[in-house]
Amino acid sequence: MQITSLQKNHIQEIILLSNQVFGENFLTKSYLLQYINSTNHVGYVLVTNKNLIGYLLAETLNFKQFTDSILIEKEWFKEHFKDYNNINLIQQIAINKQYQKQGFANQLIKETTNHLSITCCLAWKKGKVVALKNTLLKNDFNYLRTIDNYWSKDSLVKKYNCVFCGQPPCNCSAEVYIKKNASI
Ligand SMILES: CC(C)(COP(=O)(O)OP(=O)(O)OC[C@H]1O[C@@H](n2cnc3c(N)ncnc32)[C@H](O)[C@@H]1OP(=O)(O)O)[C@@H](O)C(=O)NCCC(=O)NCCS
């Protein structure tokens, strides 16, 4: 098992995994292509010698790019992140069901949180469960708040299904976590 950077030949398997764990059409090939040879899109994949078993996608964004990428409650994000010029935003993380709860998400999170002074993660709350919560807390993230119906409008516009809610709108909430890196 090893962690490598995302390459073009990983894209198909990433989309298959995303469809299984998040829902159909949430992740698109055109979005993933931005991660190839990019300086501000950072993708890591976890692979065995045969299969891709997990991935993490993050983007380094300036303040404007960051707030533009936020779907709702933009004013709150503007206020909380106004002191940062570069923000590491974890966009997605997924581990194949067979390999979950073995510490692999933990390994991927560690890869991505050390190079910028702030990392933000909007963790998906499916019903009452935030599967990433313990991993984030163990990696020194702090919980800031919960935003209800975070993907609702976006899912209607982009027409993606949620594995929890089914067809749009998605009614899941997002929990906002941040990690500040005092040494940078
Ligand atoms: C969330 C996810 C990436 C975690 O991956 P993982 O490799 O299983 O996580 P790790 O093994 O590193 O961490 C496990 C920790 O998370 C907890 N955890 C993992 N999945 C969980 C779940 N479904 N419900 C509750 N807790 C869960 C474990 O109990 C463990 O905590 P502990 O060590 O304190 O007991 C994985 O469950 C997944 O791909 N889920 C579907 C997609 C998703 O929800 N992505 C996150 C969007 S923000």
The ligand as a Tripos MOL2 file, in Angstrom:
@<TRIPOS>MOLECULE
LIG
   48    50     1     0     0
SMALL
NO_CHARGES

@<TRIPOS>ATOM
      1 C1        -14.7190    9.1580    6.1400 C.3       1 LIG1
      2 C2        -13.7160    8.1380    5.6380 C.3       1 LIG1
      3 C3        -12.8410    8.7820    4.5710 C.3       1 LIG1
      4 C4        -12.8690    7.6500    6.8010 C.3       1 LIG1
      5 O1        -11.9100    6.7560    6.2990 O.3       1 LIG1
      6 P1        -11.2220    5.6350    7.2020 P.3       1 LIG1
      7 O2         -9.9880    5.2130    6.4840 O.co2     1 LIG1
      8 O3        -12.2140    4.6320    7.5660 O.co2     1 LIG1
      9 O4        -10.8320    6.4830    8.4820 O.3       1 LIG1
     10 P2         -9.6760    6.1480    9.4830 P.3       1 LIG1
     11 O5         -9.5670    4.6480    9.5760 O.co2     1 LIG1
     12 O6         -8.4240    6.8930    9.2170 O.co2     1 LIG1
     13 O7        -10.2510    6.7830   10.7940 O.3       1 LIG1
     14 C5        -11.0720    6.0530   11.4430 C.3       1 LIG1
     15 C6        -11.7140    6.8910   12.4890 C.3       1 LIG1
     16 O8        -12.9350    7.3970   11.9810 O.3       1 LIG1
     17 C7        -14.0160    6.6860   12.5400 C.3       1 LIG1
     18 N1        -14.9200    6.3470   11.4480 N.ar      1 LIG1
     19 C8        -14.6040    5.9340   10.2090 C.ar      1 LIG1
     20 N2        -15.7440    5.7270    9.5080 N.ar      1 LIG1
     21 C9        -16.7730    6.0280   10.3440 C.ar      1 LIG1
     22 C10       -18.1900    6.0070   10.2150 C.ar      1 LIG1
     23 N3        -18.7990    5.6440    9.0760 N.pl3     1 LIG1
     24 N4        -18.9340    6.3860   11.2740 N.ar      1 LIG1
     25 C11       -18.3620    6.7620   12.4180 C.ar      1 LIG1
     26 N5        -17.0280    6.8050   12.6080 N.ar      1 LIG1
     27 C12       -16.2420    6.4270   11.5770 C.ar      1 LIG1
     28 C13       -13.4040    5.4600   13.1590 C.3       1 LIG1
     29 O9        -14.1640    4.9930   14.2200 O.3       1 LIG1
     30 C14       -12.0500    5.9640   13.5950 C.3       1 LIG1
     31 O10       -12.0670    6.6640   14.8110 O.3       1 LIG1
     32 P3        -11.3240    6.0440   16.0810 P.3       1 LIG1
     33 O11        -9.9720    5.6180   15.5940 O.co2     1 LIG1
     34 O12       -11.2770    7.1620   17.0470 O.co2     1 LIG1
     35 O13       -12.1970    4.9320   16.4770 O.co2     1 LIG1
     36 C15       -14.4530    6.9050    5.0360 C.3       1 LIG1
     37 O14       -15.3590    6.4140    6.0060 O.3       1 LIG1
     38 C16       -15.2110    7.1950    3.7550 C.2       1 LIG1
     39 O15       -14.6430    7.1730    2.6610 O.2       1 LIG1
     40 N6        -16.5080    7.4930    3.8950 N.am      1 LIG1
     41 C17       -17.3440    7.8280    2.7410 C.3       1 LIG1
     42 C18       -16.9810    9.1820    2.1520 C.3       1 LIG1
     43 C19       -16.9380   10.2600    3.2010 C.2       1 LIG1
     44 O16       -17.7900   10.3490    4.0790 O.2       1 LIG1
     45 N7        -15.9090   11.1040    3.0830 N.am      1 LIG1
     46 C20       -15.7090   12.1950    3.9890 C.3       1 LIG1
     47 C21       -16.4170   13.3750    3.4810 C.3       1 LIG1
     48 S1        -16.0360   14.7610    4.4970 S.3       1 LIG1
@<TRIPOS>BOND
     1     1     2 1
     2     2     3 1
     3     2     4 1
     4     2    36 1
     5     4     5 1
     6     5     6 1
     7     6     7 2
     8     6     8 1
     9     6     9 1
    10     9    10 1
    11    10    11 2
    12    10    12 1
    13    10    13 1
    14    13    14 1
    15    14    15 1
    16    15    16 1
    17    15    30 1
    18    16    17 1
    19    17    18 1
    20    17    28 1
    21    18    19 ar
    22    18    27 ar
    23    19    20 ar
    24    20    21 ar
    25    21    22 ar
    26    21    27 ar
    27    22    23 1
    28    22    24 ar
    29    24    25 ar
    30    25    26 ar
    31    26    27 ar
    32    28    29 1
    33    28    30 1
    34    30    31 1
    35    31    32 1
    36    32    33 2
    37    32    34 1
    38    32    35 1
    39    36    37 1
    40    36    38 1
    41    38    39 2
    42    38    40 1
    43    40    41 1
    44    41    42 1
    45    42    43 1
    46    43    44 2
    47    43    45 1
    48    45    46 1
    49    46    47 1
    50    47    48 1
@<TRIPOS>SUBSTRUCTURE
     1 LIG1         1 GROUP 0 **** ****
